[in-house]
Amino acid sequence: MTKLSDRSETLLKSAGWREGRSIDITSLVRHLESKGYSVFPFVVAFLKEFGGLKIQNPSAKPPAAKNWHFDVVEASRRTSLERIKRLYIPRVQSDLCIIGESEDEYVTLMMDKKGQVFGGFEDHLVFLGKSGHAAINQLASEKYARPVGQ
């Protein structure tokens, strides 16, 4: 498992996260399933640890994200599963489950059944990491994410 960077831990702790955090996500899973999402075991584990957090990165220098959140209810209000199926699933050739948003809700954050995380905006898709922790490190970093084929 990827270790969180010091920068990521600092930002997460400012948002209320602590090591060992595990919240009840029963209502979140029900909500996602009611919207048609398959909620994979990696999504469950990720949301138990990070669900509901809203992270601010006030000193972000592009391409680091200045903010992101893991509020699946909010995220699913702005991005439909139909849009994800049309724009992003064909490129990763795997189902995706919404896990949050970044950049003032402009980028949709999604996880596949392997635990890999992607960010979608308009018709662009980027690979953020092989795990939720790797994706958080990417969001907090000043490195560009790798685009996923158009």
PyMOL commands that set and color helices and strands:
alter all, ss='L'
color gray80, all
select helices_A, chain A and resi 6-14+26-34+41-50+72-78+81-87+89-92+132-140
alter helices_A, ss='H'
color red, helices_A
select strands_A, chain A and resi 54-56+67-69+96-102+107-112+117-121+124-129+146-147
alter strands_A, ss='S'
color yellow, strands_A
deselect
rebuild
show_as cartoon
